[in-house]
Amino acid sequence: MAADLAGAFEAIRPLFARHAAKGVVLHDEPRRYTLGTHEVRAKDGYRTWLGGVEIRKNYVSAHLIPVYAYPDLLDGIDPALRKRMQGKSCFNFKDADPALLAELEALIEAGVARFQQDGRLSA
């Protein structure tokens, strides 16, 4: 089965984009979409990321920083989604599997809610 990277990107991008008004859009390009929070780090002036999605050479990576900050968000996630994890906050996809995307959507919603609770995102 051939990878459908563009399809995966187009399915994941709206999961982040619906939260654009709560934070700051850092990149909105054909192969990359990222959101930052309102928090600017004092040491280097960069915004803390919420997350985003990017087409890479062989997969689409979706980063969700709240799962790094709050690992308990991963408690009970579907083992199939956990298999897609690369590192502590990245999930790699080669296609738009509806079940996995529904699971990712729920995780993004939980992460956004947690960052709203601690004031990093607007309500």
Residue frames relative to the residue before (quaternion, step in Angstrom):
aa qw qx qy qz dx dy dz
M 1.0000 0.0000 0.0000 0.0000 0.00 0.00 0.00
A 0.3780 -0.7329 0.5240 0.2131 3.59 -0.79 1.00
A 0.5097 -0.6411 0.4812 0.3126 3.54 -1.09 0.72
D 0.1945 -0.7498 0.6220 0.1143 3.56 -1.14 0.74
L 0.0969 -0.8505 0.5160 0.0302 3.55 0.44 1.25
A 0.6474 0.5125 -0.3246 0.4614 3.58 0.95 -0.82
G 0.6501 0.5154 -0.3128 0.4625 3.58 1.00 -0.81
A 0.6444 0.5090 -0.3178 0.4740 3.57 1.00 -0.81
F 0.6443 0.5182 -0.3196 0.4628 3.59 0.94 -0.88
E 0.6963 0.4817 -0.2763 0.4548 3.57 0.85 -0.97
A 0.6520 0.4920 -0.3166 0.4822 3.60 1.17 -0.46
I 0.7123 0.4557 -0.2562 0.4683 3.60 1.03 -0.76
R 0.5769 0.6326 -0.3746 0.3558 3.60 0.97 -0.80
P 0.6970 0.4688 -0.3102 0.4452 3.66 0.77 -0.86
L 0.5626 0.6002 -0.3888 0.4148 3.60 1.17 -0.48
F 0.6929 0.4015 -0.2502 0.5442 3.57 1.19 -0.60
A 0.6595 0.5607 -0.3176 0.3871 3.59 0.85 -1.00
R 0.6066 0.5699 -0.3718 0.4111 3.62 1.03 -0.59
H 0.6982 0.4413 -0.2650 0.4975 3.59 1.25 -0.29
A 0.3165 0.7973 -0.4721 0.2028 3.60 1.29 0.15
A 0.6756 0.5068 -0.3075 0.4385 3.61 0.92 -0.80
K 0.6362 0.5406 -0.3279 0.4420 3.59 1.21 -0.34
G 0.7812 0.2155 -0.1048 0.5764 3.56 1.25 -0.41
V 0.5725 -0.5471 0.4688 0.3913 3.54 -1.08 -0.84
V 0.3503 -0.7111 0.5663 0.2258 3.59 -0.82 0.99
L 0.2121 -0.8008 0.5526 0.0913 3.57 -0.63 1.15
H 0.7852 0.0043 0.0191 0.6189 3.59 1.07 -0.77
D 0.0607 0.7568 -0.6490 0.0486 3.54 -1.01 0.87
E 0.2193 0.7776 -0.5318 0.2538 3.51 0.24 1.37
P 0.6946 -0.4975 0.3070 0.4193 3.62 -1.16 0.32
R 0.7901 0.2676 -0.1452 0.5320 3.63 1.09 -0.58
R 0.7712 0.2736 -0.1341 0.5589 3.60 1.28 0.03
Y 0.0661 0.7655 -0.6367 0.0656 3.55 -0.94 0.96
T 0.0953 0.8039 -0.5814 0.0818 3.60 -0.68 1.05
L 0.2146 -0.7550 0.6109 0.1030 3.51 -1.22 0.71
G 0.1927 -0.7559 0.6153 0.1133 3.51 -1.12 0.78
T 0.4898 -0.6305 0.5103 0.3198 3.52 -1.32 0.20
H 0.6323 -0.5058 0.4094 0.4204 3.57 -1.29 -0.12
E 0.5676 0.6125 -0.3714 0.4058 3.57 1.26 -0.31
V 0.1027 -0.7670 0.6322 0.0393 3.57 -0.85 1.05
R 0.4055 -0.7329 0.4963 0.2281 3.55 -0.72 1.11
A 0.4821 -0.7034 0.4515 0.2626 3.56 -0.80 1.05
K 0.6729 0.5454 -0.3193 0.3846 3.60 0.90 -0.83
D 0.8398 0.1248 -0.0509 0.5259 3.62 1.01 -0.67
G 0.5104 -0.6957 0.3904 0.3212 3.60 1.27 0.00
Y 0.5257 0.6279 -0.4177 0.3935 3.60 1.26 0.10
R 0.4864 -0.6397 0.5079 0.3100 3.53 -1.21 0.57
T 0.4739 -0.6118 0.5439 0.3246 3.52 -1.21 0.59
W 0.4238 -0.7090 0.5095 0.2412 3.56 -0.91 0.90
L 0.3191 -0.6372 0.6510 0.2615 3.48 -1.34 0.43
G 0.6427 -0.4752 0.3378 0.4970 3.56 0.87 -1.00
G 0.0040 -0.8018 0.5975 0.0103 3.49 -1.30 -0.24
V 0.3787 -0.7028 0.5635 0.2125 3.51 -1.37 -0.09
E 0.0145 0.8022 -0.5948 0.0496 3.55 -1.05 0.81
I 0.3801 -0.6891 0.5660 0.2457 3.54 -1.06 0.80
R 0.1460 -0.7692 0.6197 0.0538 3.55 -0.81 1.09
K 0.7674 -0.3693 0.2446 0.4636 3.59 -1.26 -0.13
N 0.8415 0.1423 -0.0270 0.5205 3.61 0.78 -1.03
Y 0.7858 0.1690 -0.0918 0.5878 3.60 1.25 0.02
V 0.3948 -0.6488 0.5825 0.2896 3.51 -1.38 0.09
S 0.1750 -0.7931 0.5754 0.0964 3.58 -0.76 0.99
A 0.1200 -0.7570 0.6405 0.0482 3.51 -1.04 0.94
H 0.1450 -0.7923 0.5907 0.0487 3.56 -0.63 1.16
L 0.0031 -0.7790 0.6267 -0.0191 3.55 -1.02 0.85
I 0.2802 -0.8288 0.4669 0.1289 3.54 0.00 1.36
P 0.5841 0.5835 -0.4074 0.3904 3.67 0.94 -0.53
V 0.6366 0.5151 -0.3573 0.4491 3.65 1.04 -0.52
Y 0.5939 0.5201 -0.3618 0.4959 3.58 1.25 -0.32
A 0.6973 0.4695 -0.2590 0.4756 3.56 0.94 -0.95
Y 0.7908 0.1422 -0.0415 0.5939 3.58 1.07 -0.79
P 0.1751 -0.8410 0.5017 0.1017 3.61 0.29 1.21
D 0.5501 0.6198 -0.4004 0.3911 3.60 1.17 -0.41
L 0.5177 0.6301 -0.4210 0.3972 3.62 1.21 -0.30
L 0.6615 0.5168 -0.2970 0.4552 3.58 1.19 -0.53
D 0.4555 0.6858 -0.4545 0.3401 3.59 1.24 -0.19
G 0.8497 0.1627 -0.1334 0.4834 3.55 -0.80 1.02
I 0.4283 0.6841 -0.5051 0.3058 3.63 1.12 0.20
D 0.6484 -0.5281 0.3906 0.3850 3.52 -1.23 0.53
P 0.5183 -0.6546 0.4480 0.3197 3.62 -0.85 0.90
A 0.6090 0.5531 -0.3581 0.4415 3.61 1.09 -0.60
L 0.6558 0.4738 -0.3155 0.4958 3.59 1.05 -0.68
R 0.6203 0.5423 -0.3428 0.4512 3.58 0.99 -0.76
K 0.6133 0.5519 -0.3457 0.4469 3.61 1.07 -0.68
R 0.6522 0.5189 -0.3051 0.4607 3.58 1.18 -0.54
M 0.5174 0.6639 -0.4126 0.3482 3.60 1.25 -0.19
Q 0.0677 -0.7303 0.6795 0.0195 3.47 -1.18 0.87
G 0.8025 0.0717 -0.0822 0.5866 3.59 -0.37 1.15
K 0.7330 -0.4572 0.3084 0.3981 3.56 -1.22 -0.48
S 0.8282 0.1848 -0.0782 0.5232 3.60 1.12 -0.44
C 0.6278 0.5374 -0.3262 0.4590 3.60 1.23 0.29
F 0.1114 -0.7630 0.6353 0.0426 3.54 -1.09 0.85
N 0.1937 -0.7988 0.5628 0.0874 3.59 -0.80 1.00
F 0.0761 -0.7935 0.6037 -0.0089 3.54 -1.01 0.96
K 0.2185 -0.7563 0.5984 0.1490 3.56 -1.20 0.59
D 0.7807 0.0840 -0.0675 0.6155 3.56 1.31 -0.17
A 0.5548 -0.6163 0.4595 0.3180 3.53 -1.35 0.17
D 0.0375 -0.8088 0.5861 -0.0317 3.58 0.32 1.26
P 0.4311 -0.7474 0.4339 0.2594 3.65 -0.41 1.17
A 0.6573 0.5096 -0.3252 0.4500 3.61 0.93 -0.80
L 0.6811 0.4738 -0.2923 0.4756 3.58 0.92 -0.85
L 0.6506 0.5106 -0.3240 0.4594 3.57 1.02 -0.72
A 0.6081 0.5296 -0.3516 0.4755 3.59 1.09 -0.60
E 0.6420 0.5080 -0.3072 0.4851 3.56 1.04 -0.80
L 0.6507 0.5031 -0.3090 0.4775 3.61 0.97 -0.85
E 0.6250 0.5447 -0.3331 0.4492 3.57 0.99 -0.82
A 0.6590 0.4994 -0.3078 0.4707 3.59 0.92 -0.86
L 0.6496 0.5115 -0.3085 0.4702 3.57 1.04 -0.79
I 0.6284 0.5167 -0.3303 0.4786 3.60 1.01 -0.77
E 0.6455 0.5214 -0.3195 0.4576 3.59 0.93 -0.89
A 0.6620 0.4957 -0.3017 0.4744 3.60 0.94 -0.87
G 0.6571 0.5106 -0.3068 0.4620 3.58 1.00 -0.80
V 0.6324 0.5153 -0.3230 0.4797 3.57 0.99 -0.82
A 0.6500 0.5181 -0.3176 0.4562 3.60 0.91 -0.89
R 0.6640 0.4979 -0.3079 0.4652 3.59 0.95 -0.84
F 0.6712 0.4710 -0.3041 0.4848 3.61 0.95 -0.77
Q 0.5991 0.5248 -0.3655 0.4816 3.61 1.15 -0.48
Q 0.6342 0.5443 -0.3308 0.4382 3.59 0.97 -0.83
D 0.7616 0.3583 -0.2173 0.4943 3.59 0.93 -0.78
G 0.6125 -0.6359 0.3138 0.3493 3.58 1.28 0.41
R 0.4780 0.6824 -0.4395 0.3357 3.60 1.23 0.16
L 0.7610 0.2246 -0.1296 0.5947 3.59 1.24 -0.47
S 0.5251 -0.6055 0.4910 0.3414 3.56 -1.22 0.49
A 0.5393 -0.6250 0.4604 0.3265 3.54 -1.21 0.50
